[in-house]
Every structure is written in C-alpha cells, then in structure tokens.
Amino acid sequence: MLEGKEIVLGVTGGIAAYKAVELLRLLTKAGANVHVVMTKSAQEFVGPLTFQTLSMNPVHTDLFNLISEREIGHISLADRADLFIIAPATANLIGKLASGVADDLLTTTVMATKAPVLVAPAMNVNMYENPVYRKNEEKLKGLGYMFAEPVSGALACGWEGKGKMQDPAVIFEEALCALAKKDLAGEHVLVTAGPTQEELDPVRFVSNHSSGKMGYAIARAARRRGARVTLVSGPTCLDFPFGVETVPVISAMEMRDAVMAKVTDATLIIKAAAVADYRPAVRQELKIKKNDAPLSIELVKNPDILAELGKIKGERILVGFAAETETLLEHARKKLTEKNLDMVLANDVTQAGAGFNADTNIAKLLFRDGRVEDLPLMGKEVMADILLDRVVELKRQGLGPNWA
Ligand code: CTP
C-alpha cells in the first residue's frame, strides 16, 4: 500500500517512543521507505539501533553530522519526504513547531518540508489541557498540520485522562489517509460486510463463512479517499474501522432495517455482506434438546436487501457482490440485471486465494454495458481500491447524484 513512498518518522522524548517502533514496523511492512529522526531525549527512551534495524536506514540524530554530508542532510530529508509523521510528539516539540523554533534536526527538517505533516501528541493530561498547548495545536491545525488525537487512559505519569498516544494502527491508518487521493470527497458511502447469523435457539444459529474482510477493506479505503462512510456489519472478529460509523447487526432482518435507516443520503452503496438467504421459521425460546428422532428445521426466506435497494436506487451507484461456486459469469450477470446494479464483483469462492476468510481475492468485475474485468489474485485492500477506482470512473460517466 505504501510502495515507493518516502516517509520521515520523527520520534521525540516520551515513554510512547517505544510505540513508534510498532508504527515503523507497520509502515515498512506496507512497503514504505522510512527515515527515522530522533531527538536527543527520544534516545533516552529507545536506542537508535532499534529503529535503524527495523527501517534498514541510518537513524538521524544530529543536525551537524548531516550538514557534513555533500548535500545538506536535513534539507534532503525534507525534500525527499512524501509524508512526515511525528510520533510521539511532546508538548515541547509542538510548541516549537507552532512558534517556528528550529533548533535541532527534527524541527529544522519539519520546517524545511513541503510534505504533509501528521502529528501524534503524547503528554500528561494537564499539559494536554493547558491553554498554551491548546493554542499551539489549534494554530498548527489551522496551518494544515494533521493530528492523530491522543486517547484517554492511564498515563505513565500516574494520571488518568487524555494524553496517551494514539494506537500505532490508527496512526498508520491516518498516514494512509494523508497520502490517499480524495476523489470520494462529499460522498456518503454505505457498505455492508460480514455474514448474518439467523438464530435457531439461544445457543445455535445458521450462518456462512464470510469474514467481513473485503467489506471492511472497502469501508477503510472509501474513508481514506475522503468519503463519509457508514458500515453495517454482521458479526465478525475484525476491529471496527477507525473513523467509520459502524452499525453492528446480527440477522438479515436487522441488516435490512439498518441499511434502510441509512440509505436516504447515501450516494454510493456497496453490498459486500454475505446475507443468509433463509432464517428458521421459529426461533425457539429454549435450547432444542436432542432425542433419537431426526430433526428437520423449517426455514423461511429473508428479504433480499440488495434487490430492494435496486428498486429505490434512484441516482445512487449500487454495487453488489456475487459469491458463486459454478458458472460464475452467468450467475453474476443475472444478479446485475435482476437487482438493477451498476457493477458486480463476482468471485468463485471455491478457488484457492479467493472469497471467504482469505486476505486475498480473485474476482471479475461486471458492468451494465457488458464489460467484464478480470482481477487476478491480490490483497483485499488493493482490490478495494480498484473497485473504488471503477466507481469513480462510473461517476465520471455521469452516474450518481453529486457527480459532475
Ligand atoms: N444479498 C442481499 N440480501 C440477501 C441476499 C443477498 O442483499 N438476502 C446481496 C449480497 O449482499 C450480495 C448480493 O446480494 O451483494 C448477492 O449475494 P449472493 O449470496 O451471491 O447471491 P443471492 O442473491 O443470495 O443468490 P444465490 O444465493 O442464489 O446465489
């Protein structure tokens, strides 16, 4: 996701410096080339060797060492960066940035960069609430600096409150957001994901193998690209995506109600959920006890949420999924027409590397005009972005309410 990106990670002196190691790992794993700059006090908390080993680049600590290079080091770092992240950022560092003080390598480099800067503050709750700090933060925000807000919790100083550095996974997500194109700005994207569970009794249910990974990847990608995102999710083991309004549901009937409650101002709907087509006719109040006779369970049909949306879609773009085990194109094409969709992502879930539970997918995209696009084996995060690219192309063709 970050292949070819140059990121400068500034680390300042706070106990959360150890969490910057985890952030570095996430950035390098996603393909970024990361250059770490540490302040003097950061080195009291974590040794530069840790960052050097994980980034596979020299760690920069000293302004004057860099100046002795042929090109002026801090300027070259500043120029090279696609993104600057400062995590953790102390009140002192933020104060310096807000006042234009450039007295060490980190502050000098930030001052010289034209790249976007993402700041992840970490400090004592009273410092965080101090009006001087608040003013500094507001000033930087006004100048376009992005902030990964700290969270509340037990602070290393013994106090309880806001000031704990944001989770590295969220800072990573905000970094992706900072680098993403904003071609879905102004859109409200409604995504469904995961399976539904249809209860038989208090301990059993009918469901399917959907993990929710594809739908969650789409929700995250749409948010990065500037959309307001609502995710209606069946039960999954995944963390709710940061910055996305998530409505958890269990059954198909609940999913239908949640979708219909959110559909009014949605401009783009992507139905990745694997909705159970049937539910038990009766949900037993008490656990069904076994005996020697065979057991039959009567199932009744659930509403087809996507088909209902197809009837009321108006100018919204409507994308459906087709999970098949045979005659993929034929079945997917039928869903495209019968459910009045603009696009279908179809996959053969029996293929290795595709469909339920995998981190990867193999799919075909079908369009109304008969076009079919093959999407070979790839990560679901990558596929989510391709799907949204195609939606943006549909938008350019004049589909959708706000779209020029
Ligand atoms: N879908 C839905 N409500 C249902 C069933 C399916 O909204 N009750 C949606 C899914 O979210 C997906 C699309 O319809 O976007 C296709 O789902 P799929 O399970 O592949 O097919 P079905 O329409 O259920 O048909 P079949 O099970 O016969 O393949």
Boltz pocket constraint, residues with backbone or C-beta under 6 A from the ligand:
constraints:
  - pocket:
      binder: B
      contacts: [[A, 252], [A, 271], [A, 272], [A, 273], [A, 274], [A, 275], [A, 276], [A, 277], [A, 302], [A, 303], [A, 304], [A, 305], [A, 306], [A, 307], [A, 319], [A, 320], [A, 321], [A, 322], [A, 323], [A, 324], [A, 335]]
      max_distance: 6.0
